[in-house]
Amino acid sequence: MLIISYIALCLLFIVYLYTLSVRIEGKIINVMVPYLIITVPTLYVFEGIFVYLSEVQNYTVEYLFFYTCYITYIASFVISYLYTQRKPIYNKSNTKNKPRYVFTSLLFTFLAFIIYLPVLMEFREYILSPRRIYELTRTGYGIYFYPSLMFSLVASICAFFTYKKSKLFCISIVLFNCILIFLHGNKGPIFSIFIAFILYLSYIENKKIKFMFLVKSFAVIAVIVTAFFAYTFTDGNPIENMANYSDYTRNAVLVAS
């Protein structure tokens, strides 16, 4: 099928962009990693499975258009980033800045909790079923939902800079924010925290992370996501459920058709 072939071609081009990033930056964990971990499974792998299992020949032009847009976007971003960063980045953080990071991580954690607290109080009977909270707050709750998620992410990133001074504090802040994000019923930002941490190790701490670490990370995330869908959607095959759930492109196709 033409659509699947084009998706496969796009995936090959993404692999090329990743290898280009590794060659220029000399880092396994580089600017392409967030796209590889989050976007590639959602827009390419699961959508490709859906296309294979479904009859979408009538939308060939629309699919080709949107995947061309995806590739144009990521290629423009990666190439412009790689070829405009001429000055080396030096880590100027020192122990004097650590109290500042402690304060900001606590502040943003507090803000994240306070902003989302009205939602937790309103739907307290669903605390143990956060996905239900997510379903009930799809409209009209953005003023609580998105600022809280943003502050949790910022708090976690600030906490990374306290890791050398106090591992316990860093882990506590990140764990609390992961739990708070989980109560939003949205698992994506939790993976964003993990990605932010490995980017921190790669760019700020200049850790030489091996390729097998990236492979193992992919495997662990795949197991976690599959287990989540197997637990949440008891009917059908978890892989098919993930393919049906990942509907970003097909929604755009329906709007365009």
HELIX and SHEET records of a PDB file:
HELIX    1   1 LEU A    2  GLU A   25  1                                  24    
HELIX    2   2 VAL A   33  PRO A   34  1                                   2    
HELIX    3   3 TYR A   35  VAL A   45  3                                  11    
HELIX    4   4 PHE A   46  LEU A   53  1                                   8    
HELIX    5   5 GLN A   57  TYR A   59  5                                   3    
HELIX    6   6 THR A   60  THR A   84  1                                  25    
HELIX    7   7 THR A   95  ASN A   97  5                                   3    
HELIX    8   8 LYS A   98  GLU A  122  1                                  25    
HELIX    9   9 ARG A  124  TYR A  126  5                                   3    
HELIX   10  10 PRO A  130  LEU A  136  1                                   7    
HELIX   11  11 GLY A  142  PHE A  160  1                                  19    
HELIX   12  12 LYS A  167  PHE A  182  1                                  16    
HELIX   13  13 GLY A  188  LEU A  199  1                                  12    
HELIX   14  14 TYR A  200  ILE A  204  3                                   5    
HELIX   15  15 PHE A  211  THR A  232  1                                  22    
HELIX   16  16 PRO A  238  TYR A  245  1                                   8    
HELIX   17  17 TYR A  248  ALA A  256  1                                   9    
END                                                                             
